[in-house]
């Protein structure tokens, strides 16, 4: 204990010296001070965190990295162009600062000779934080300039960042660490970066993973989880809190998108730990709300989301994220009027996707009865504006906005009418997986679908297919597989008659495939997945391909075979570097 106290006092004295002579900050002090800034950030003192890192960001690699990260998060949460431009500039300056601390002459020659012990400890950490800032810079490049050139520029930066992580992996494995004080922080960063890359790339469809492998990236889910958990369990490393965020994002968002159950024990463990440390932290309050929501506890989720929104006022964009989540909860509970309040705020304030928000609000009006004349006029105006509000990234429209535009056009073509647009949105956004956790709310949705179906006397093929797909999904999650299969087969019987909403057919095929997996009819499941995979040219295609990929892996696991991920590279090896040389 006495030794620890001495080290702490030495670090504090070192920091005081830098205030008098701002030419250098030791690595230990840089890490310690950046850790304090992180605590400020997760306690909602966002500006305090940025200010804490700003003063010494030109002479400390960790201050430079921290300042870049905080500006990046502000830009992503607000999407204000001013903040995006600022964050991009600050990250460029961070990279310039970090570059001055990197090994002179480049790391490539060092990797070839494998003389990692010749690096100073600061040079080792400089390689890591350089890769981290480069990755953030890549993500911001598209936000700032949505041209095709920016897309390729971002891709190149991603490849450079991953190459940096691979080199850091080699350093971690080959360097003699006996003289280094901050090895735990370096190891945590390497495992965080390498684990995140592997985990996120592993969920991509095969056509994307082929490109990933071609440019040298790896995609092993098992390795990704192993490395992220190693970082998370290293409680004292500066990046532990970031690994917790990645694990929460993966379990609470990506798994839901793929129709997979989250690891509830892990999520609960992380939330319990972080809410003790940051009891009023907006981020962890928000994740708690998300956890309650996907667990089917909608009233509890609402209270956590509201608390997360109200605990800070600096970043309005964060409150908009809360509004988005509260819209879905209101829909799950069939509280259409309540959702209108949140949608209205997003339409008026948020710049993330005015196209989607306008469609959401207009679709809510379609679900309501007894609209006022003013509401009817606003609905018409919103639907007319939807196509004009679309955005493009790298020259391509956003899939969800393309869907909204098609539906708005259909609304106009059908004399201002859409069939169950909100329940259709719930289905497409994976909401039935969440509804399955609250059978009462699911039964209410089912009752609405049945009531609508009973009123339809002579509906067209597409409305017929939509109704049967929605009812089939309700029956499936209500535990009635045979009745669900019957509804799905009715949809496929009309496949040749569907001309516009072509997504209905492949989505139904995947529903049947997942049903057959549950019934252990794997050959039939593979047949349906293959048929769905072969279909192209429909809305929300990439979203479905994630589920197709996940279900193929599930089948392979059930058959006792290695999953797709396990056939990929597990970790960088000396042979890999030799081959690359």
DAZI-V935532 format. One record per backbone hydrogen bond with DSSP energy under -1.0 kcal/mol. NH is the residue of the N-H (numbers start at 0). CO is the residue of the C=O. E is the energy in kcal/mol with one decimal. If there is no record, write none. Layout:
# DAZI-V935532
NH_CO_E ; NH_CO_E
This chain:
# DAZI-V935532
4_0_-2.4 ; 5_1_-2.1 ; 6_2_-2.1 ; 7_3_-2.5 ; 8_4_-2.5 ; 9_5_-2.6 ; 10_6_-2.3 ; 11_7_-2.5 ; 12_8_-2.7 ; 13_9_-2.4 ; 14_10_-2.2 ; 15_11_-2.2 ; 16_12_-2.1 ; 17_13_-1.6 ; 18_14_-1.2 ; 20_16_-2.5 ; 22_20_-2.8 ; 29_25_-2.6 ; 30_26_-2.4 ; 31_27_-2.3 ; 32_28_-3.0 ; 33_29_-2.0 ; 34_30_-2.1 ; 35_31_-1.5 ; 36_32_-1.7 ; 37_33_-2.2 ; 38_34_-2.0 ; 39_35_-2.1 ; 40_36_-2.5 ; 41_37_-2.5 ; 43_40_-1.6 ; 44_39_-2.5 ; 45_43_-1.6 ; 48_44_-2.1 ; 49_45_-1.9 ; 50_46_-2.7 ; 51_47_-2.0 ; 52_48_-1.1 ; 53_49_-1.4 ; 56_53_-1.3 ; 58_55_-1.3 ; 63_59_-2.4 ; 64_60_-2.4 ; 65_61_-2.8 ; 66_62_-2.5 ; 67_63_-2.0 ; 68_64_-2.7 ; 69_65_-2.5 ; 70_66_-1.9 ; 71_67_-2.2 ; 72_68_-2.6 ; 73_69_-1.9 ; 74_70_-2.1 ; 75_71_-2.5 ; 76_72_-2.3 ; 77_73_-1.7 ; 78_74_-2.8 ; 83_79_-2.3 ; 84_80_-2.6 ; 85_81_-2.1 ; 86_82_-2.7 ; 87_83_-2.3 ; 88_84_-2.2 ; 89_85_-2.9 ; 90_86_-2.6 ; 91_87_-1.9 ; 92_88_-2.2 ; 93_89_-2.3 ; 94_90_-2.5 ; 95_91_-1.9 ; 96_92_-2.3 ; 97_93_-2.8 ; 98_94_-2.3 ; 99_95_-1.1 ; 100_97_-1.7 ; 105_102_-1.6 ; 110_106_-2.5 ; 111_107_-2.1 ; 112_108_-1.9 ; 113_109_-1.8 ; 114_109_-1.2 ; 115_113_-1.1 ; 117_114_-1.3 ; 118_115_-1.2 ; 123_119_-2.0 ; 124_120_-2.1 ; 125_121_-2.1 ; 126_122_-1.6 ; 127_123_-1.2 ; 128_124_-2.6 ; 129_125_-1.9 ; 130_126_-1.7 ; 131_127_-2.1 ; 132_128_-2.4 ; 133_129_-2.2 ; 134_130_-1.8 ; 135_131_-1.7 ; 136_132_-2.4 ; 137_133_-1.9 ; 138_134_-1.8 ; 139_135_-1.8 ; 140_136_-1.5 ; 143_139_-2.1 ; 144_140_-1.9 ; 150_146_-1.5 ; 151_147_-2.0 ; 152_148_-2.3 ; 153_149_-2.8 ; 154_150_-2.2 ; 155_151_-2.3 ; 156_152_-1.9 ; 157_153_-2.4 ; 158_154_-2.1 ; 159_155_-2.3 ; 160_156_-2.8 ; 161_157_-2.6 ; 162_158_-2.4 ; 163_159_-2.2 ; 164_160_-2.1 ; 165_161_-2.2 ; 166_162_-2.1 ; 167_163_-2.2 ; 168_164_-2.1 ; 169_165_-1.9 ; 170_166_-2.2 ; 171_167_-2.7 ; 172_168_-2.1 ; 173_169_-2.4 ; 174_170_-2.5 ; 179_176_-1.5 ; 185_181_-1.5 ; 186_182_-3.0 ; 187_183_-2.2 ; 188_184_-1.9 ; 189_185_-2.3 ; 190_186_-2.5 ; 191_187_-2.3 ; 192_188_-2.5 ; 193_189_-2.8 ; 194_190_-2.2 ; 195_191_-2.4 ; 196_192_-2.2 ; 197_193_-2.0 ; 198_194_-2.6 ; 199_195_-2.5 ; 200_196_-2.3 ; 201_197_-1.5 ; 203_200_-1.2 ; 207_204_-1.4 ; 208_204_-2.2 ; 209_205_-2.1 ; 211_207_-2.4 ; 212_208_-2.8 ; 213_209_-1.8 ; 214_210_-1.8 ; 215_212_-1.1 ; 216_211_-2.5 ; 223_219_-2.6 ; 224_220_-2.7 ; 225_221_-2.2 ; 226_222_-2.7 ; 227_223_-2.2 ; 228_224_-2.5 ; 229_225_-1.8 ; 230_226_-2.1 ; 231_227_-2.6 ; 232_228_-2.6 ; 234_232_-1.6 ; 236_233_-1.7 ; 239_236_-2.0 ; 242_238_-2.0 ; 243_239_-1.8 ; 244_240_-1.5 ; 245_241_-2.2 ; 246_242_-2.4 ; 247_243_-2.1 ; 248_244_-2.7 ; 249_245_-2.5 ; 250_246_-2.1 ; 251_247_-3.0 ; 252_248_-1.8 ; 253_248_-1.6 ; 254_249_-2.4 ; 256_252_-2.3 ; 257_253_-1.7 ; 258_255_-1.3 ; 259_254_-3.2 ; 263_261_-1.5 ; 266_262_-2.4 ; 267_263_-2.7 ; 268_264_-2.1 ; 269_265_-2.5 ; 270_266_-2.7 ; 271_267_-2.6 ; 272_268_-2.0 ; 273_269_-2.8 ; 274_270_-2.6 ; 276_272_-1.3 ; 277_273_-3.5 ; 280_277_-1.8 ; 284_280_-2.2 ; 285_281_-2.3 ; 286_282_-2.2 ; 287_283_-1.9 ; 288_284_-2.0 ; 289_285_-2.4 ; 290_286_-2.5 ; 291_287_-2.4 ; 292_288_-2.2 ; 293_289_-2.6 ; 295_292_-2.0 ; 296_291_-2.4 ; 297_295_-1.3 ; 300_296_-2.3 ; 301_297_-2.3 ; 302_298_-1.7 ; 303_299_-1.9 ; 304_300_-2.6 ; 305_301_-2.5 ; 306_302_-2.0 ; 307_303_-2.4 ; 308_304_-2.4 ; 309_305_-2.1 ; 310_306_-1.3 ; 319_315_-1.8 ; 320_316_-1.5 ; 321_317_-1.5 ; 322_318_-2.0 ; 323_319_-2.2 ; 324_320_-2.0 ; 325_321_-2.4 ; 326_322_-1.8 ; 327_323_-1.4 ; 328_324_-1.9 ; 329_325_-2.2 ; 330_326_-2.1 ; 331_327_-2.7 ; 332_328_-1.8 ; 333_330_-1.6 ; 334_329_-3.2 ; 335_333_-1.3 ; 338_334_-1.7 ; 339_335_-1.2 ; 342_338_-2.4 ; 343_339_-2.3 ; 344_340_-1.5 ; 345_341_-2.0 ; 346_342_-2.4 ; 347_343_-1.9 ; 348_344_-2.3 ; 349_345_-1.5 ; 356_352_-2.4 ; 357_353_-2.3 ; 358_354_-1.8 ; 359_355_-2.9 ; 360_356_-2.4 ; 361_357_-2.2 ; 362_358_-3.0 ; 363_359_-2.1 ; 364_360_-1.6 ; 365_361_-1.4 ; 366_362_-1.2 ; 367_363_-1.0 ; 375_371_-2.3 ; 376_372_-2.0 ; 377_373_-2.2 ; 378_374_-2.5 ; 379_375_-2.0 ; 380_376_-2.2 ; 381_377_-2.8 ; 382_378_-2.4 ; 383_379_-1.9 ; 384_380_-1.7 ; 385_381_-1.5 ; 388_385_-1.4 ; 392_395_-3.0 ; 394_145_-1.3 ; 395_392_-1.6 ; 401_397_-2.3 ; 402_398_-2.1 ; 403_399_-2.0 ; 404_400_-2.5 ; 405_401_-2.3 ; 406_402_-2.2 ; 407_403_-2.4 ; 408_404_-2.4 ; 409_405_-2.1 ; 410_406_-2.4 ; 411_407_-1.8 ; 412_408_-2.2 ; 413_409_-1.7 ; 414_411_-1.2 ; 415_410_-1.7 ; 416_410_-1.1 ; 423_419_-2.0 ; 424_420_-1.8 ; 425_421_-2.5 ; 426_422_-2.2 ; 427_423_-2.4 ; 428_424_-2.2 ; 429_426_-1.7 ; 430_425_-3.2 ; 434_430_-2.8 ; 435_431_-1.7 ; 436_433_-1.8 ; 437_434_-2.1 ; 441_437_-2.1 ; 442_438_-2.4 ; 443_439_-1.6 ; 444_440_-2.1 ; 445_441_-2.6 ; 446_442_-2.4 ; 447_443_-1.8 ; 448_444_-2.2 ; 449_445_-2.7 ; 450_446_-2.6 ; 451_447_-2.3 ; 452_448_-2.4 ; 453_449_-2.4 ; 454_450_-1.1 ; 463_459_-2.3 ; 464_460_-2.3 ; 465_461_-2.5 ; 466_462_-2.5 ; 467_463_-2.0 ; 468_464_-2.5 ; 469_465_-2.6 ; 470_466_-2.6 ; 471_467_-2.4 ; 472_468_-2.2 ; 473_469_-2.2 ; 474_470_-2.7 ; 475_471_-2.5 ; 476_472_-2.1 ; 477_473_-1.2 ; 478_475_-1.1 ; 479_474_-2.9 ; 483_479_-2.1 ; 484_480_-2.6 ; 485_481_-1.8 ; 486_482_-1.7 ; 487_483_-2.4 ; 488_484_-2.4 ; 489_485_-1.5 ; 490_486_-1.5 ; 491_487_-2.0 ; 492_488_-1.7 ; 493_490_-1.5 ; 494_491_-1.5 ; 496_493_-1.8 ; 501_499_-2.3 ; 503_500_-1.6 ; 504_501_-1.1 ; 506_502_-2.2 ; 507_503_-1.5 ; 508_504_-2.2 ; 509_505_-2.0 ; 510_506_-2.0 ; 511_507_-2.4 ; 512_508_-2.3 ; 513_509_-2.6 ; 514_510_-1.9 ; 515_511_-2.6 ; 516_512_-1.9 ; 517_513_-1.8 ; 518_514_-1.6 ; 519_516_-1.4 ; 520_515_-3.1 ; 521_519_-1.1 ; 524_520_-1.7 ; 525_521_-2.8 ; 526_522_-1.9 ; 527_523_-2.1 ; 528_524_-2.6 ; 529_525_-2.4 ; 530_526_-2.0 ; 531_527_-2.4 ; 532_528_-2.6 ; 533_529_-1.6 ; 543_539_-1.4 ; 544_540_-2.1 ; 545_541_-1.4 ; 546_542_-1.0 ; 547_543_-2.4 ; 548_544_-2.5 ; 549_545_-2.2 ; 550_546_-2.3 ; 551_547_-2.2 ; 552_548_-1.8 ; 553_549_-1.7 ; 554_550_-2.3 ; 555_551_-2.2 ; 556_552_-2.1 ; 557_553_-2.2 ; 558_554_-2.1 ; 559_556_-1.1 ; 560_555_-3.1 ; 566_563_-1.2 ; 567_564_-1.8 ; 576_572_-1.8 ; 577_573_-2.6 ; 578_574_-2.6 ; 579_575_-2.4 ; 580_576_-2.5
